[in-house]
Amino acid sequence: MLGYFMTNAMQTAEFFRKTQLESDEIAAQKIQRTLQPDALLPRS
């Protein structure tokens, strides 16, 4: 029973870590777009 709770806690922590990482990545992209708006646009 203790093993189940440990596994569940580890999976929950990993989920929150990945969610935070994705949210930080999105925020960084928004900041990058603000600082260099034409750097990310494809050149034609």
C-alpha positions as CSV (number, residue, x, y, z in Angstrom):
1,M,0.0,0.0,0.0
2,L,2.8,2.4,0.8
3,G,4.4,1.7,-2.6
4,Y,1.2,2.7,-4.3
5,F,1.1,6.1,-2.5
6,M,4.8,6.7,-3.3
7,T,4.3,5.9,-7.0
8,N,1.2,8.1,-7.1
9,A,3.1,11.0,-5.4
10,M,6.0,10.7,-7.8
11,Q,3.7,10.7,-10.8
12,T,1.8,13.7,-9.5
13,A,5.1,15.6,-8.9
14,E,6.3,14.8,-12.4
15,F,3.0,15.9,-13.9
16,F,3.2,19.3,-12.1
17,R,6.9,19.7,-13.1
18,K,6.1,19.1,-16.8
19,T,3.1,21.4,-16.6
20,Q,5.3,24.2,-15.1
21,L,7.9,23.6,-17.7
22,E,5.4,23.9,-20.6
23,S,4.0,27.1,-19.0
24,D,7.5,28.6,-18.6
25,E,8.2,27.7,-22.3
26,I,5.1,29.4,-23.5
27,A,5.9,32.5,-21.4
28,A,9.4,32.6,-22.8
29,Q,8.1,32.5,-26.4
30,K,5.7,35.3,-25.7
31,I,8.5,37.4,-24.2
32,Q,10.7,36.6,-27.2
33,R,7.9,37.7,-29.6
34,T,7.6,41.0,-27.7
35,L,11.3,41.7,-27.8
36,Q,11.9,40.6,-31.4
37,P,8.6,40.5,-33.2
38,D,10.0,40.0,-36.8
39,A,12.7,37.5,-35.8
40,L,10.1,34.6,-35.5
41,L,8.1,35.5,-38.6
42,P,9.1,33.4,-41.7
43,R,10.8,35.4,-44.4
44,S,9.3,35.2,-47.9
